Amino acid sequence: MAEPSQDEFSVAMKHGAGHYADRPVTLLVRDPNHRLGRRPRIALRRQDRTPNTVFRSFLIDGRGRGRFYGWMPVHLQAMTLLVDDATANKAGIEPQITMRRMSLIEVAVLIALRRTLALLHIVSLFLAGNRKGAEFCFVRQCDALSAPDYQDWVEAQTLAAQHANRDDPRNWPRRPHILVSIEGGDNAAVAETRASLAAQSWRDFHELPARDAIKMAEAGKNLDDLLWLRLPAGMHVTANALERLARPFALSTDVAVVYCDEDHIDGRGRRFAPFFKPAWNEPLAVSGWLPLEGALFRLSDIPEGIDLEHAPAALIAPAVARAKSGQILHLPEILLHRGLSCRRSGDISKTVQPIRVGPSVSVIIPTRDRADLLDACLKGLFERTAPADLDVLVIDNGSVEPATLELFTRYEQSGFIRRIPLPGDFNFSRACNIGVDAARHDLILLLNNDVEPIDRHWLEQLAGELDDPTVGAAGNLLLFPDGFVQHGGVTLGAGTVARHSFHFLDPKGRGDKGLLSQRRDMSAVTAACLMTRKELWNRLGGMDEQNLTVAYNDVDYCLKVRGAGFRIVWTPAAAMLHRESVSRGADDTPQKLERFAREERTMHERWSDALNADPHYNPNLSLIAEDFVLEAYPRNLAPRSSV
């Protein structure tokens, strides 16, 4: 093993990269002098792919021992271990690194021992006939085997934070003062919170009741650098919490609210049950899913008429957002610990689902043959959907089967559909552009030919989302025929470009932490069922039919929508059945794989920054393993907004 530089160590491959590509591997690391640090990253170089390097991470314990498990990329070319500068020693003997390929049985045994419920889920998918889902989840669970224990993760992140190069508060352009109000609880709980405040590194604060903060707000004098923090009794704050929360306010007068991540703490000081939050997401705040206790507010940005003494932060923050008085930022650091007397109530509601009765919608359905699928889709529109003014355009990509042609004739002669021929190779983007161009209504619904309604009010609910002028596109919950989740939104950066959230999850389980029942803002939704406006589509140039013919065209469009200042909303209320690309088939031929690589490259060349920082997914969580799996080496932990 050679040492190219002090920042990385190469990994020797006994059998060549091809032996390990698209296979599970394990690395054993012995590093007694911590040359790699506690949170090394694995850089996996891929041949003829963009990005050419993807990363994994794992933890090394205090004795210098660590083990990584993971499924290697298809086009693996080389592997190196990157040093964690924040926790590494520059001197000492080099680490010993050994790698070997694992058998599938070995991986299955490890999953059974360490992630038993996950293995049962994989088995349930397989028994339901969902082989694709079982294989997908098996690979994801292999990647999750390297997920650190939360206690070990906390220890490693604490050590890294101690060595982080942070600016000196004495050099900040402003030094805001914080008013702290402690509410509720008994004397013991209040004392716990006060004890944690007494240890603060930031001393520019004092405690006062919320009613006195109201008086200061009403006086309206010198409020720009006056911040307000309300803590429930029993909440513990880390020693640097006020400093970390105050920093964005000190650096910018455009910041109105800052909130952070949290966990729980028991009587022995053991931390557990972390809650890693998304960036600002108003529907989740209103429903109570996004806890905002401990959020820091600029007093001058709180709208008049808000009762600070009684209104919860979940009502104050949305009022600030609607007033557009300043940014609401999320700081992805755990700075709050809920004590035994300060547990979350669990009282989470659902936001009101907007509905537009009798909407006028142009529905665009690209298709080729498969009369069985298209017939079910059209029957769903005309027989199992609440009354609506439908303009249905079927974009026919060279259908030749007699059953399909007979179906076209029947529906066309009845005046239910308009068929637009599109000969040549399949090009989803071109089909959608042609359909939108011919659409008669401003509301546009892109719909796959293998999607069917479950509830007759689904279209009214999707259309209702577009009644909000801040919303540019809306998507919905899609389920496989076996009941598992096909689409719960889209997470940017997962799987290098993007991946469906909660893919193949059982919606009746707890793996979604309740998100599958919540309307929420997302960075993207699938075009299998996507509603938008024709005017906006045309303004943004529609879909890219030159570079994104099949994959990622929906993500590209959604990112353009967000770039224009609009929101993307996902709703579970309009749930539908999706047979997922049954008519198109798999991307497994050399030609399809080459096309996929080109589309992957296009997305990274165009949206690299966005793909690396999905505001609705926490940077402390893995983009490779399943949702809510800890990442040993977190991504960018800077304060972030939802735009």
Backbone torsions as a table, in degrees:
resi	resn	phi	psi	omega
1	MET	NA	127.9	-179.7
2	ALA	-99.2	162.4	178.2
3	GLU	-117.4	96.0	-177.8
4	PRO	-61.6	-38.0	179.3
5	SER	-159.6	175.1	179.7
6	GLN	-72.6	-9.6	-176.6
7	ASP	-98.1	-7.8	-179.4
8	GLU	-155.0	155.8	176.7
9	PHE	-131.0	130.9	-179.0
10	SER	-77.0	156.9	178.4
11	VAL	-112.0	121.2	-179.5
12	ALA	-73.6	135.4	177.7
13	MET	-112.7	112.5	-176.6
14	LYS	-62.1	-37.5	-169.8
15	HIS	-112.0	9.0	-177.4
16	GLY	87.5	155.2	-172.7
17	ALA	-61.6	-35.4	-177.7
18	GLY	-60.6	-27.4	-179.7
19	HIS	-67.1	-27.2	-174.9
20	TYR	-104.0	-15.6	-177.0
21	ALA	-61.8	136.8	179.2
22	ASP	55.3	37.8	179.0
23	ARG	-139.7	156.3	175.3
24	PRO	-78.3	139.4	178.2
25	VAL	-133.6	164.1	171.9
26	THR	-133.9	141.5	175.2
27	LEU	-115.0	134.6	173.8
28	LEU	-112.1	126.2	-176.5
29	VAL	-120.7	130.3	171.0
30	ARG	-120.6	114.5	-172.2
31	ASP	-139.7	70.1	-173.5
32	PRO	-61.2	-26.6	179.7
33	ASN	-95.8	5.6	176.8
34	HIS	55.4	44.9	174.3
35	ARG	-65.7	-32.2	179.1
36	LEU	-84.5	-16.9	-173.8
37	GLY	84.0	-174.5	-175.4
38	ARG	-89.1	-18.2	-175.1
39	ARG	-130.0	60.0	-178.7
40	PRO	-66.4	152.3	174.7
41	ARG	-110.6	148.0	176.0
42	ILE	-102.7	121.5	177.0
43	ALA	-97.1	116.9	-178.6
44	LEU	-107.2	109.5	-178.8
45	ARG	-85.6	132.5	-177.4
46	ARG	-113.3	143.8	-178.6
47	GLN	-86.4	128.5	175.1
48	ASP	57.4	36.1	176.6
49	ARG	-131.1	156.8	178.3
50	THR	-126.6	125.7	-2.6
51	PRO	-69.3	153.1	-177.1
52	ASN	-76.8	-11.1	178.0
53	THR	-133.0	129.8	174.0
54	VAL	-118.5	159.5	-169.4
55	PHE	-125.9	146.9	169.5
56	ARG	-128.6	167.6	177.2
57	SER	-147.6	158.8	176.9
58	PHE	-156.1	171.7	-177.6
59	LEU	-104.3	146.8	170.1
60	ILE	-113.7	132.4	-173.9
61	ASP	-78.0	179.8	-176.8
62	GLY	-62.9	-20.8	178.1
63	ARG	-88.5	-3.0	179.2
64	GLY	88.5	22.0	179.7
65	ARG	-114.5	138.4	178.8
66	GLY	-153.8	153.5	177.5
67	ARG	-137.6	134.7	178.7
68	PHE	-114.5	140.1	171.5
69	TYR	-124.3	141.8	176.8
70	GLY	-176.5	159.5	178.1
71	TRP	-95.0	125.2	-173.5
72	MET	-79.7	151.9	177.3
73	PRO	-63.2	157.5	-178.2
74	VAL	-62.6	-42.6	-174.9
75	HIS	-103.5	42.4	-178.8
76	LEU	-59.8	134.3	-179.0
77	GLN	-120.4	-40.2	-179.0
78	ALA	-159.8	164.6	-177.7
79	MET	-141.6	134.6	174.6
80	THR	-136.0	155.5	174.2
81	LEU	-103.0	125.6	-179.2
82	LEU	-95.3	135.3	-177.0
83	VAL	-72.4	138.2	172.4
84	ASP	-85.9	95.1	-172.9
85	ASP	-57.3	-31.6	-175.5
86	ALA	-68.6	-22.7	-175.3
87	THR	-128.1	4.7	-173.9
88	ALA	-91.5	152.4	169.6
89	ASN	-96.5	142.4	-177.6
90	LYS	-86.7	-13.5	-177.7
91	ALA	-122.0	160.6	178.9
92	GLY	121.6	177.7	-178.0
93	ILE	-72.9	153.2	-179.5
94	GLU	-69.4	151.5	178.1
95	PRO	-70.9	150.6	172.7
96	GLN	-95.5	125.2	-175.8
97	ILE	-127.1	122.3	176.1
98	THR	-124.1	142.0	-179.1
99	MET	-130.9	144.3	173.6
100	ARG	-148.6	155.3	175.9
101	ARG	-80.4	143.1	-178.7
102	MET	-103.5	153.8	173.3
103	SER	-84.5	157.4	178.5
104	LEU	-64.3	-34.4	178.1
105	ILE	-64.5	-41.6	178.9
106	GLU	-61.0	-43.1	178.3
107	VAL	-63.7	-43.5	-179.2
108	ALA	-61.0	-40.9	179.1
109	VAL	-64.0	-43.3	179.5
110	LEU	-63.3	-42.4	177.7
111	ILE	-62.7	-40.8	180.0
112	ALA	-62.7	-38.6	-177.4
113	LEU	-78.0	-38.1	-172.1
114	ARG	-101.0	-27.2	-174.7
115	ARG	-138.1	62.0	-171.0
116	THR	-58.0	-45.0	-179.2
117	LEU	-62.7	-34.2	178.6
118	ALA	-65.4	-40.4	178.5
119	LEU	-65.2	-39.4	177.3
120	LEU	-62.3	-36.4	177.4
121	HIS	-65.4	-42.4	177.8
122	ILE	-61.1	-43.2	178.9
123	VAL	-63.1	-40.7	-179.8
124	SER	-64.8	-37.2	175.2
125	LEU	-62.7	-45.0	-178.7
126	PHE	-63.4	-43.3	-179.4
127	LEU	-67.9	-25.8	177.5
128	ALA	-80.6	-0.3	-179.5
129	GLY	85.2	8.0	-178.9
130	ASN	-93.9	73.4	-176.5
131	ARG	-65.2	-39.1	179.1
132	LYS	-59.7	-43.0	178.8
133	GLY	-66.0	-39.8	178.9
134	ALA	-62.7	-42.9	179.7
135	GLU	-66.6	-42.5	178.9
136	PHE	-59.2	-49.0	-177.4
137	CYS	-69.2	-31.5	177.1
138	PHE	-62.4	-44.7	178.9
139	VAL	-65.3	-42.9	180.0
140	ARG	-63.5	-39.0	179.7
141	GLN	-71.0	-30.8	172.8
142	CYS	-60.9	-44.7	177.6
143	ASP	-64.8	-31.5	-177.9
144	ALA	-75.7	-11.0	179.1
145	LEU	-62.9	-23.0	178.4
146	SER	-87.8	-0.7	-179.1
147	ALA	-62.0	129.9	-177.1
148	PRO	-75.8	153.6	168.1
149	ASP	-64.2	144.6	-174.4
150	TYR	-61.2	-38.6	179.7
151	GLN	-63.3	-42.0	178.1
152	ASP	-66.8	-37.7	179.3
153	TRP	-63.4	-44.3	179.4
154	VAL	-60.6	-43.7	-179.8
155	GLU	-60.9	-44.4	-178.6
156	ALA	-67.3	-42.4	-179.2
157	GLN	-68.8	-35.1	177.7
158	THR	-64.2	-43.0	178.1
159	LEU	-63.2	-42.1	178.9
160	ALA	-64.4	-39.8	-179.4
161	ALA	-65.2	-32.8	179.6
162	GLN	-65.4	-26.7	-178.4
163	HIS	-105.7	7.1	-179.0
164	ALA	-72.3	144.6	177.3
165	ASN	-86.0	97.0	-178.3
166	ARG	-112.6	149.7	-178.0
167	ASP	-69.7	156.0	-178.8
168	ASP	-83.9	123.2	179.7
169	PRO	-56.1	-24.1	179.2
170	ARG	-66.4	-17.6	180.0
171	ASN	-98.8	2.7	178.9
172	TRP	-68.7	145.6	-178.2
173	PRO	-66.4	-25.2	177.2
174	ARG	-134.1	155.5	177.8
175	ARG	-127.3	84.5	-176.1
176	PRO	-66.2	152.6	177.4
177	HIS	-105.4	138.8	-174.3
178	ILE	-110.6	128.3	172.4
179	LEU	-97.6	126.7	-176.3
180	VAL	-114.7	125.0	176.3
181	SER	-114.5	126.8	177.3
182	ILE	-103.4	125.4	-174.1
183	GLU	-119.7	148.4	173.0
184	GLY	70.0	-171.9	174.6
185	GLY	75.0	169.8	176.9
186	ASP	-92.8	-178.6	-176.0
187	ASN	-62.0	-36.3	-179.1
188	ALA	-66.5	-41.4	179.8
189	ALA	-66.2	-41.6	177.6
190	VAL	-61.7	-39.6	-179.9
191	ALA	-64.2	-37.9	177.5
192	GLU	-59.4	-46.6	-178.8
193	THR	-65.9	-42.0	179.9
194	ARG	-63.9	-36.3	179.1
195	ALA	-63.6	-39.5	178.8
196	SER	-70.9	-31.6	176.7
197	LEU	-69.0	-33.7	-178.5
198	ALA	-64.5	-21.6	-178.0
199	ALA	-93.4	10.1	-173.8
200	GLN	-68.6	140.5	173.9
201	SER	-74.0	-27.1	178.0
202	TRP	-91.6	115.4	-173.3
203	ARG	-98.8	-6.1	-179.2
204	ASP	-82.3	69.5	177.2
205	PHE	-153.9	158.5	168.8
206	HIS	-151.6	156.3	-176.6
207	GLU	-91.0	140.0	174.3
208	LEU	-157.7	155.1	178.9
209	PRO	-65.2	154.6	-179.2
210	ALA	-60.7	-33.3	-179.2
211	ARG	-63.8	-30.2	177.1
212	ASP	-75.3	-31.9	174.6
213	ALA	-64.6	-36.0	177.0
214	ILE	-60.8	-43.6	-179.5
215	LYS	-62.3	-39.2	179.5
216	MET	-67.7	-37.6	178.1
217	ALA	-65.9	-40.1	179.8
218	GLU	-67.9	-31.6	177.9
219	ALA	-66.2	-34.4	172.9
220	GLY	68.0	27.5	-178.0
221	LYS	-113.3	130.6	174.4
222	ASN	51.9	48.7	-175.9
223	LEU	-94.6	-12.6	-172.5
224	ASP	-58.3	-37.8	-179.7
225	ASP	-105.7	22.8	178.2
226	LEU	-109.2	118.3	-176.6
227	LEU	-111.2	154.9	-177.7
228	TRP	-130.2	131.4	-179.4
229	LEU	-128.0	124.5	176.1
230	ARG	-110.7	124.6	-178.9
231	LEU	-116.7	131.1	171.8
232	PRO	-68.8	140.5	179.3
233	ALA	-57.8	134.7	-177.1
234	GLY	99.5	-10.2	175.7
235	MET	-79.3	129.3	176.1
236	HIS	-99.4	140.7	175.7
237	VAL	-114.1	140.9	178.6
238	THR	-65.1	162.0	-173.6
239	ALA	-62.0	-25.2	-179.4
240	ASN	-108.8	14.7	-173.4
241	ALA	-60.4	-50.6	-177.5
242	LEU	-63.9	-37.3	178.4
243	GLU	-64.5	-45.8	-178.5
244	ARG	-66.6	-39.3	179.6
245	LEU	-71.6	-33.6	-177.6
246	ALA	-76.6	-24.1	-173.2
247	ARG	-55.1	-48.7	179.8
248	PRO	-58.8	-35.3	177.9
249	PHE	-67.6	-37.7	-178.8
250	ALA	-67.4	-28.8	-175.4
251	LEU	-93.3	-15.8	-177.5
252	SER	-151.6	136.5	175.8
253	THR	-84.9	-2.5	179.9
254	ASP	-87.0	-2.0	-178.3
255	VAL	-90.0	129.7	-179.2
256	ALA	-108.2	-35.7	-176.5
257	VAL	-143.9	141.5	171.6
258	VAL	-132.8	130.0	174.7
259	TYR	-129.9	164.1	-172.6
260	CYS	-134.5	178.8	176.6
261	ASP	-82.1	170.1	-175.9
262	GLU	-151.9	166.6	171.3
263	ASP	-146.6	-167.4	178.6
264	HIS	-116.7	159.0	179.8
265	ILE	-139.2	137.3	-179.3
266	ASP	-97.1	-176.7	-176.1
267	GLY	-65.0	-19.4	178.8
268	ARG	-95.2	3.6	179.5
269	GLY	85.5	9.2	179.6
270	ARG	-80.8	129.3	-179.4
271	ARG	-93.4	142.6	-178.3
272	PHE	-158.1	174.2	175.8
273	ALA	49.3	62.3	177.6
274	PRO	-67.5	149.1	175.3
275	PHE	-122.3	103.3	179.6
276	PHE	-94.1	118.2	-167.8
277	LYS	-97.5	158.1	171.4
278	PRO	-81.8	169.6	168.9
279	ALA	-65.6	176.5	-170.5
280	TRP	-49.3	128.0	-176.9
281	ASN	-143.8	93.7	-170.5
282	GLU	-57.9	-44.7	178.7
283	PRO	-58.2	-37.9	179.6
284	LEU	-71.7	-31.1	177.1
285	ALA	-70.1	-43.1	-178.1
286	VAL	-65.4	-38.6	-179.0
287	SER	-73.6	-18.6	-177.0
288	GLY	94.5	-4.0	178.6
289	TRP	-64.7	-36.7	179.1
290	LEU	-92.7	103.2	-177.9
291	PRO	-74.3	134.1	-176.7
292	LEU	-121.7	11.3	172.9
293	GLU	-60.1	136.5	-177.9
294	GLY	87.8	6.7	174.9
295	ALA	-73.5	147.0	-179.0
296	LEU	-104.9	125.4	-176.2
297	PHE	-112.4	142.6	166.7
298	ARG	-80.4	122.1	-171.8
299	LEU	-59.4	-37.0	-177.0
300	SER	-71.6	-15.4	-178.1
301	ASP	-94.6	-4.3	177.6
302	ILE	-80.2	122.3	-176.5
303	PRO	-60.1	152.4	177.4
304	GLU	-63.5	148.8	177.4
305	GLY	92.3	-5.7	178.1
306	ILE	-82.2	126.8	179.5
307	ASP	-85.0	95.4	-176.4
308	LEU	-64.8	-23.0	-177.2
309	GLU	-75.6	-30.2	-173.4
310	HIS	-121.5	-25.4	-177.6
311	ALA	-72.2	130.4	177.2
312	PRO	-71.0	158.8	178.9
313	ALA	-59.3	-28.4	179.9
314	ALA	-67.2	-16.5	173.7
315	LEU	-99.2	-32.6	-178.5
316	ILE	-69.0	-46.3	-176.9
317	ALA	-61.6	-46.0	176.0
318	PRO	-60.9	-33.7	177.3
319	ALA	-64.4	-39.7	176.0
320	VAL	-64.2	-41.8	-179.6
321	ALA	-62.6	-44.2	-178.6
322	ARG	-68.5	-30.3	177.7
323	ALA	-74.2	-14.7	179.7
324	LYS	52.2	40.6	-178.5
325	SER	-86.7	-11.9	179.7
326	GLY	175.3	172.4	-178.5
327	GLN	-75.1	146.3	169.6
328	ILE	-107.1	116.4	-174.1
329	LEU	-111.3	145.1	174.1
330	HIS	-108.1	126.5	176.2
331	LEU	-101.5	108.0	-173.4
332	PRO	-79.4	57.0	175.5
333	GLU	-129.3	142.9	178.0
334	ILE	-84.2	105.6	-178.1
335	LEU	-116.4	-4.9	-178.5
336	LEU	-123.9	138.5	176.5
337	HIS	-126.5	122.6	178.7
338	ARG	-82.7	121.1	177.1
339	GLY	-77.8	-179.6	-176.9
340	LEU	-60.3	-29.7	-178.2
341	SER	-93.4	8.9	-173.0
342	CYS	-133.3	38.4	179.4
343	ARG	-74.0	154.3	175.5
344	ARG	-65.8	142.6	-175.8
345	SER	-71.2	-25.1	-176.7
346	GLY	79.0	6.3	-179.9
347	ASP	-85.0	84.8	-178.5
348	ILE	-111.7	127.5	-179.1
349	SER	-102.6	-175.6	173.2
350	LYS	-115.4	135.5	178.7
351	THR	-66.9	153.7	-178.9
352	VAL	-64.0	127.9	180.0
353	GLN	-82.8	114.9	177.7
354	PRO	-67.3	145.6	-178.8
355	ILE	-135.9	135.5	170.9
356	ARG	-112.9	112.3	-177.6
357	VAL	-76.0	134.8	177.4
358	GLY	59.4	49.9	-176.8
359	PRO	-69.5	154.1	172.6
360	SER	-99.8	114.0	-171.5
361	VAL	-135.6	133.9	169.2
362	SER	-93.2	121.8	-176.7
363	VAL	-105.9	124.4	-176.0
364	ILE	-112.3	119.6	-174.7
365	ILE	-123.5	100.1	172.4
366	PRO	-71.8	140.6	-177.6
367	THR	-156.6	160.6	169.8
368	ARG	-149.6	114.5	-178.8
369	ASP	52.0	-145.0	-176.6
370	ARG	50.3	61.2	-179.6
371	ALA	-58.9	-31.6	-179.4
372	ASP	-61.7	-43.3	179.4
373	LEU	-69.0	-48.2	-176.7
374	LEU	-64.1	-38.8	179.1
375	ASP	-61.9	-43.8	178.3
376	ALA	-63.9	-38.8	179.2
377	CYS	-64.3	-46.5	-178.4
378	LEU	-68.5	-39.4	175.9
379	LYS	-61.9	-36.5	176.5
380	GLY	-61.6	-39.0	179.7
381	LEU	-70.1	-45.8	-170.6
382	PHE	-93.0	-21.0	-175.8
383	GLU	-116.8	-21.9	-174.9
384	ARG	-124.2	25.4	178.3
385	THR	-126.1	136.8	178.5
386	ALA	-55.6	150.6	-174.7
387	PRO	-51.0	133.8	179.9
388	ALA	-155.0	156.9	175.3
389	ASP	-85.8	95.4	-173.3
390	LEU	-98.4	133.8	172.6
391	ASP	-119.5	95.8	-171.2
392	VAL	-99.1	121.1	178.8
393	LEU	-114.3	118.5	177.3
394	VAL	-99.8	117.6	-179.3
395	ILE	-93.1	106.1	-171.6
396	ASP	-90.6	109.4	-178.2
397	ASN	-92.6	63.9	171.8
398	GLY	77.2	39.5	177.3
399	SER	-66.6	141.5	-178.8
400	VAL	-132.3	-15.0	-176.3
401	GLU	-70.5	135.3	-177.5
402	PRO	-55.6	-39.4	-179.0
403	ALA	-62.6	-37.8	179.5
404	THR	-69.4	-43.7	-179.5
405	LEU	-64.3	-37.3	177.3
406	GLU	-66.2	-37.8	178.1
407	LEU	-64.0	-43.6	177.2
408	PHE	-57.8	-49.1	-177.0
409	THR	-59.0	-45.0	-177.8
410	ARG	-61.9	-47.2	-178.1
411	TYR	-73.7	-35.0	179.0
412	GLU	-67.9	-44.8	-178.9
413	GLN	-65.9	-26.9	176.8
414	SER	-82.2	-7.3	178.9
415	GLY	79.3	15.5	-178.0
416	PHE	-83.0	-32.2	-176.6
417	ILE	-132.3	160.3	166.3
418	ARG	-115.6	127.7	179.6
419	ARG	-100.7	128.3	178.0
420	ILE	-117.2	114.8	-179.6
421	PRO	-68.2	140.5	174.4
422	LEU	-138.5	86.7	-178.7
423	PRO	-73.0	166.5	176.8
424	GLY	100.5	-171.1	-179.6
425	ASP	-63.0	153.4	179.5
426	PHE	-63.2	127.0	178.7
427	ASN	-141.9	93.6	-175.6
428	PHE	-59.4	-41.0	-178.7
429	SER	-62.7	-44.1	179.7
430	ARG	-65.2	-40.7	178.8
431	ALA	-59.1	-43.8	179.9
432	CYS	-67.4	-42.0	179.3
433	ASN	-61.7	-43.4	178.6
434	ILE	-63.1	-42.0	179.9
435	GLY	-64.2	-45.2	179.8
436	VAL	-63.6	-39.4	-179.8
437	ASP	-60.3	-34.4	-178.3
438	ALA	-91.2	-5.0	-174.4
439	ALA	-65.8	144.2	-179.1
440	ARG	-94.0	-20.1	-176.5
441	HIS	-110.7	160.4	178.5
442	ASP	-77.8	-34.7	176.6
443	LEU	-76.3	124.6	-177.3
444	ILE	-115.3	131.9	173.0
445	LEU	-119.3	116.4	170.8
446	LEU	-84.3	127.8	-173.6
447	LEU	-139.9	125.9	174.7
448	ASN	-68.2	154.7	179.3
449	ASN	-76.3	-2.9	-179.7
450	ASP	-114.4	28.2	180.0
451	VAL	-116.2	135.8	-178.4
452	GLU	-134.8	147.7	179.9
453	PRO	-73.8	154.3	172.7
454	ILE	-106.2	-43.8	178.9
455	ASP	-116.7	141.8	-173.0
456	ARG	-71.6	-12.5	-177.7
457	HIS	-96.3	9.6	-174.9
458	TRP	-58.0	-41.1	-176.7
459	LEU	-70.1	-38.5	177.1
460	GLU	-61.5	-37.2	-177.8
461	GLN	-73.1	-40.6	175.7
462	LEU	-64.8	-43.5	179.8
463	ALA	-63.5	-35.7	178.8
464	GLY	-61.1	-32.7	178.1
465	GLU	-61.7	-34.7	-177.8
466	LEU	-79.4	-4.9	173.0
467	ASP	-69.0	-21.6	175.4
468	ASP	-79.3	117.2	-176.3
469	PRO	-65.4	-14.8	177.8
470	THR	-83.3	-10.0	-178.3
471	VAL	-95.5	128.0	-179.7
472	GLY	-104.4	-19.7	179.3
473	ALA	-158.5	152.5	179.5
474	ALA	-139.5	144.4	176.0
475	GLY	-133.2	-179.8	-172.6
476	ASN	-145.4	174.1	176.3
477	LEU	-71.6	126.8	176.0
478	LEU	-119.1	134.9	-177.4
479	LEU	-119.5	144.0	170.2
480	PHE	-68.4	160.9	177.2
481	PRO	-56.7	-26.3	179.5
482	ASP	-84.0	1.1	176.1
483	GLY	96.6	-9.9	178.2
484	PHE	-77.7	159.7	-174.2
485	VAL	-77.0	128.5	171.9
486	GLN	-96.4	-39.0	-177.6
487	HIS	-145.7	116.1	174.1
488	GLY	-118.1	31.5	-170.8
489	GLY	104.7	-177.1	-179.1
490	VAL	-128.2	133.0	176.3
491	THR	-103.1	119.8	179.4
492	LEU	-70.6	143.2	176.1
493	GLY	86.9	-18.3	178.9
494	ALA	-71.4	131.2	-177.3
495	GLY	66.6	31.6	179.8
496	THR	81.8	-44.4	-179.9
497	VAL	-111.4	-64.4	-179.4
498	ALA	-167.0	155.9	-179.5
499	ARG	-149.3	149.0	177.6
500	HIS	-63.2	133.5	177.1
501	SER	-71.0	139.5	176.2
502	PHE	58.6	32.0	-178.8
503	HIS	-59.5	127.3	178.4
504	PHE	68.3	15.4	178.9
505	LEU	-78.8	152.1	172.7
506	ASP	-82.5	114.4	-176.2
507	PRO	-65.5	-15.2	178.7
508	LYS	-87.0	-7.6	179.1
509	GLY	-85.6	-165.9	-176.8
510	ARG	-115.2	8.3	-176.1
511	GLY	-68.1	-15.3	-179.5
512	ASP	-92.5	-4.5	-176.7
513	LYS	54.6	32.1	176.0
514	GLY	87.3	-2.2	-174.8
515	LEU	-71.0	-27.3	-178.5
516	LEU	-70.1	-10.6	176.3
517	SER	-102.8	6.5	-173.5
518	GLN	-116.3	127.1	165.1
519	ARG	-60.5	139.4	-179.9
520	ARG	-161.4	158.5	173.3
521	ASP	-75.0	142.4	177.3
522	MET	-133.9	164.5	176.3
523	SER	-82.0	-24.3	179.5
524	ALA	-162.8	158.4	172.9
525	VAL	-136.1	162.8	-176.9
526	THR	-77.6	147.6	176.8
527	ALA	-80.4	1.7	173.1
528	ALA	-60.8	-28.0	173.1
529	CYS	-157.2	93.4	-174.7
530	LEU	-134.4	126.9	177.8
531	MET	-107.9	136.8	178.5
532	THR	-151.1	-171.3	179.9
533	ARG	-111.1	141.2	179.9
534	LYS	-62.1	-41.2	-179.7
535	GLU	-60.2	-43.7	-180.0
536	LEU	-68.8	-42.3	178.2
537	TRP	-54.3	-49.2	-178.4
538	ASN	-67.4	-37.2	179.7
539	ARG	-63.7	-35.7	-177.7
540	LEU	-90.2	-2.6	178.2
541	GLY	86.6	12.4	177.5
542	GLY	61.6	-146.2	-179.9
543	MET	-95.3	154.8	-177.8
544	ASP	-85.2	98.4	-177.3
545	GLU	-86.1	-1.7	176.6
546	GLN	-92.0	-42.8	-172.6
547	ASN	-110.9	-17.7	-177.2
548	LEU	-129.4	71.5	-173.4
549	THR	-74.9	-32.6	-174.5
550	VAL	-126.5	-55.2	-174.0
551	ALA	-99.8	148.3	169.9
552	TYR	68.1	3.9	178.7
553	ASN	-65.5	-31.6	177.6
554	ASP	-70.8	-40.0	177.7
555	VAL	-64.5	-42.5	177.8
556	ASP	-59.2	-46.0	179.6
557	TYR	-63.2	-44.2	-180.0
558	CYS	-62.3	-37.8	178.5
559	LEU	-68.0	-32.8	174.3
560	LYS	-67.8	-38.5	177.4
561	VAL	-61.8	-46.3	178.5
562	ARG	-65.0	-38.3	178.6
563	GLY	-63.9	-25.1	177.9
564	ALA	-85.0	1.0	175.2
565	GLY	97.2	12.1	-179.5
566	PHE	-103.4	159.6	178.1
567	ARG	-94.1	156.1	170.7
568	ILE	-112.8	126.4	-178.1
569	VAL	-115.5	136.5	173.7
570	TRP	-113.1	136.5	-179.2
571	THR	-132.0	138.0	175.4
572	PRO	-83.4	-12.7	-173.7
573	ALA	-67.2	-31.1	-176.9
574	ALA	-97.8	40.5	-175.0
575	ALA	-58.3	143.1	-179.5
576	MET	-139.7	166.4	177.3
577	LEU	-94.9	133.0	-179.5
578	HIS	-133.1	126.7	179.1
579	ARG	-90.7	5.0	172.1
580	GLU	47.7	91.9	169.1
581	SER	57.8	27.3	178.2
582	VAL	-59.6	-40.0	-175.4
583	SER	-79.4	-20.0	-177.3
584	ARG	-94.6	-31.6	-179.8
585	GLY	89.2	-176.8	-175.0
586	ALA	-90.8	156.7	176.2
587	ASP	-91.0	73.5	-172.5
588	ASP	-127.7	1.3	176.1
589	THR	-89.5	159.0	178.6
590	PRO	-56.1	-38.9	-179.7
591	GLN	-66.2	-42.6	179.4
592	LYS	-68.3	-37.7	177.9
593	LEU	-65.9	-37.2	177.6
594	GLU	-67.0	-41.7	177.0
595	ARG	-63.3	-42.1	179.3
596	PHE	-60.8	-41.0	179.4
597	ALA	-63.5	-38.2	177.9
598	ARG	-65.2	-41.6	-179.6
599	GLU	-68.8	-35.8	174.9
600	GLU	-61.4	-43.6	179.2
601	ARG	-63.8	-42.7	179.0
602	THR	-57.9	-44.7	-177.7
603	MET	-65.0	-39.8	-179.6
604	HIS	-73.9	-33.7	176.8
605	GLU	-68.2	-29.8	-175.2
606	ARG	-93.5	-36.5	-168.9
607	TRP	-131.3	28.4	-173.4
608	SER	-53.3	-47.4	-177.7
609	ASP	-62.3	-43.1	-179.4
610	ALA	-66.4	-39.4	-178.2
611	LEU	-67.5	-24.4	-179.5
612	ASN	-90.0	0.0	-174.6
613	ALA	-151.7	64.4	176.2
614	ASP	-65.7	117.6	-177.1
615	PRO	-66.0	-20.3	-176.4
616	HIS	-97.2	13.7	175.4
617	TYR	-135.3	135.7	-172.0
618	ASN	-78.2	133.8	-177.9
619	PRO	-69.5	-7.8	174.4
620	ASN	-84.1	-3.1	-176.2
621	LEU	-109.7	151.2	-174.5
622	SER	-71.2	140.8	172.3
623	LEU	-97.4	-2.5	-176.9
624	ILE	-104.7	-48.9	179.1
625	ALA	-79.3	-168.7	-179.1
626	GLU	-69.2	170.9	179.6
627	ASP	-61.1	143.7	175.5
628	PHE	70.6	21.8	172.5
629	VAL	-92.8	133.5	-177.6
630	LEU	-64.8	141.6	172.8
631	GLU	-100.0	124.1	-177.3
632	ALA	-61.4	-41.2	179.1
633	TYR	-113.5	97.0	-176.2
634	PRO	-61.5	158.3	176.1
635	ARG	-81.4	-155.2	-174.6
636	ASN	-60.7	120.7	-178.1
637	LEU	-102.8	18.8	177.6
638	ALA	-71.0	153.7	175.6
639	PRO	-55.9	140.5	-174.0
640	ARG	-137.6	148.4	175.7
641	SER	-104.3	179.2	-179.0
642	SER	-88.0	-2.0	-178.7
643	VAL	-116.6	NA	NA
